[in-house]
């Protein structure tokens, strides 16, 4: 009797919004990954790629966080400065940091552990696949996309996260009335974000005028200060999930 053939693995049909460059972690980061990841990192089943999520492998947020609470998801959490600050100052809310760079996740865990943040979890994966396959539908109260890679060269703009394919993915993960918060220091990307989101049927503007006011819940990071220092304006956008 022969074994049944394995289901063919699916490969992505569009470029991802990152290039996962190799880089060594510091001793502290290696130690953090070894000692803290069992507490903070959600282990996931992979599809074809090392940062993919296998369809049909949803988590139960109440089981992961050990309670029923509002859920905020940050895409591209970097070193974790924004989400660790948010988690420590908003203990009644649960937070999920999505990042593909392990060194950034290790730094996030170190800071979260030092701050005593028990309401933060991390996942090492491609963000759209987390929203599509890991999170149950309509489970997030907010999704944050702060300073995504602008891919400013014309030949690379197809890699930008906030493109026409993104709003339906974000909408499916958000509860009705949930918020999508965006921020960038690249003007042409800000314009693209606004054009894409204004055209999305599942969202409406949650601001008046040209741009949204700066989100008070976003801690001012060194990255944002650098953009201001070189003369780039920071532009915020906020959209509300509408419909069922």
N, C-alpha and C positions, 0 to 999 in steps of 0.2 A: 504493500500500500504506500503510495507516495503522498508526501505532504502537499496540502493545498498551496497554490502559488500565493506569494505575498501581494498585498494590494500595492500597485505602483505608487511610488512617492511623487507628490506633486511639486513642481518647481514654480517659483513666483513668475507671474505674467507681466510684472512691471518692475523697474528698478526700485530698490529701497532708498530711503532718504539718508543713508549713512554709508561710509566706507569704514569697515572695522579693521583699523590698522593695528598691527601687533605692537605691544609695548610691555615692558617689564614693570611689575608692581614693586613698590618699596617693601622692605621687610615688614613694616607696620601694616601695610595693605594686605600682604600675604597672610599675616597673622589674623587680621580682621576677617578675611574671607574664610579662613579655616575655623576660627572660633565663633564668629558671629552669624555667618550665613545660615546655619541651621535655625536660628531664631528669626532672622529677617527675610531671607530670600525664599520666594515661592518656587519650589521645584516643578518644572513643567515637562511635558512630553513633547518632543521635537518632531517636526515634519522633515522636509528635505534638507533644510539649512540649519546651521548651528544656532541661529537666533530665531528660528521659526517656532510656531505653536501648532501642535497636531489638532486638526479640527475634531470636535466632539469631546474635548477634554476640559470642559468648563470647571471652574472652582465654585465653591459655595462660600461667598464672602462672610456669612455669619460664622461658618466653621473656621475659616482662615483667621479672622480677627477675634473670634470668640464672643461676638455680640452683634446686635442689630444697631447700626449707626449710619449716618450719612457717609458717603464714600467720595473722595476726591482723587482723581487720577492725574498725575503729571507725566507728560510725554517728554522724554529727553531731559531727565532730571540732573544730568551732569554730575557735579560734585555733591549735589544734594542740599546746597545752602537754602534754597527756597522751600523745599518740602520739609526739611528737618525743622526749620523755623516754624512753618505752618503747623506741623504735627505737635510741636511742643507748646505752642500758644493756643491750639484748638484741640484739647484732649478729648472732647466729645465727638470728634469727627475721625473717621479712619482715612488713611492715605496710602496710595499705591504709587511708587516711583518706578517708571519704566526707563531703562537705559541699556544700551548695548555694550558700553565700555566698562569692563570689570573693575578697572582702577577707580572709576568714578563711583561705582556701587560700593566698593570697599571703603572709600572716603566717607560716603554717606552713612554706612553702618557705624564707623568709628564715631562720627559726630552724633548719630542717633543714640548710640549706647551711652556716650558721655552725658547727653542731655536727658537720658531716661525716657526716651520716646517709645512707648509700648504700642502705639496705634499706627505704626508705619511698617509696611512691607515693601519688598523690592522684587522686581522680576527682570531678568536679563533676556530681552527679546525685542523683536521688531514690533513697534507700537501698534500699527494697524491690526496685526495678527492677535495681539493681546485683546484689543477691543472686539475683534470679531469672534475669537475662539476661546479665550480664557475667561473673560467676564460674561456673566449671564446678560441677556438683553435687558435694557432699562434698569441697570444696577448702579450706575454712577450718577451722583448729584452734580458733579462738575468735572470737566476735563480741561486741563491746562496745557497750553503749548507756548512756552516762553523761550524766545530767542532760538528757534530751530535753525539748523544750518541753512543759510540763504542760497547756497549754490549759485553764487552771483555771476559766474561765467555763463554766457548764453547757451553753450552746448551742454551745460549741466542742469539747467533749470527744470528739466524733466524729472529730476530727483527730488524736487521740493515736496515736502510732506503735504502742505495745504494746497491741493490741486482738486479738480472736480471729483475725483474718486473718493476724497476724504470725508466730505460732509455726511454721506449716507452711513459710513462706518462709524463716525462719531455719534450720529443720531441714534443708531441702533443701541449703542452702549449707554446712552443718557436716558434718564427718566424724563417723562414729559415735564416741561418747565425747567429742566436742568440747564446749566450754563456751560458754554464753551468759551474759555478765555484765551486770547491770543496776544502776543506781544513780539515785536521785532524792531531792530534798529536799522533795517535796510528798507529804504523807501519803496523801491519797486516791488519788494516782496510784500510789504504792507498793502500796497495797492492791489496786488494779486490776491492776497488773503481776502480783502474786502470784496473784490469782484466775485470770487468763488463763493464766499459765504452769502452774499446778497442774492445770488442766483439759486441758492439751495432751498428747496421747498420745505425741508424739515426744520428750518431755522428762521428766526426773525431777529432784527437788531434789538439789543437791550441797551441802547445808548442813543442819544440825540446828537445831532451835529455830524462833523466829519469823522471824528475819532472818539473812542470811549475814553473816559478819564482813567488815569493810572490806577490799577487795582491795588488797593491799600494792603491786601493780603500778600502781595509779592514783596519780599524783603529785597532791599537794594543790594545787589551783589557786585563783586569786583568786575564781572563781565559787563554789567549794565553801566557801571561807572566808566569803564574803558570806552564804550560806545559814545557816551556823553563827552568824554575827554577829547575824542577825535572829531567831535562836531556832528555826530549822527543823532537825529531826533528819535526818541523812543515813541513808538506808536502802539496803542492798545486797541483791541477790538473785543467786544463781548456779544455773544449771540445766545438766544434762548431757544431751546428745543420746543417745537410746537407739534401739535397733533398727537396721535396715539402711537 
